[in-house]
Amino acid sequence: MGRRRYRGRGESPRPEILDGNLLMSLSPTRLHQSIALMLGSALLESCPHDLDVTQGVEVRISRKRSFIPDLLVTYLDAAQRNPSHYLPDQVLLVVEIVSAGSRSIDRVLKPALYAEADIPYFWRIETEVGIVVHTHKLDAMKQVYVEQARMTDGILVPEPWEMDIPPERFTPRAR
């Protein structure tokens, strides 16, 4: 068996660490990245001034666990240090956009580990049939996320800050 070669657009590896083991995911598709870009911009415009929004920066849960969320909202004081990674207590919200190759990881594994790390909010975006945004809030006592909303016609939520984002703000031109 030879080494796998990554070729073409959307096929460069994206490393994450789970319990000391290296996980390699393929690079996201154009749809995935367009949603991240557009939603990130909308979140940045609407968030309070003590927060920051970025994409693709590592969240180092522990020495042996490290993930790279598609989008994350962090506290501005942490962002001002221009880190190459964030610690969980510096992160308010993580957003994962589910891809064909990351379904189980994005739907089951990452939410469980983000919750265990006490990250207050987790959003999952599904793209199989339209764009569906699932918003979750941490139940700190149980260390699990509780779904707050499932939206297909925009994002209307009271927390982590009040926002009303119409679907055209995160739906790419070519779907």
Disulfide bonds with the S-S distance in Angstrom:
none
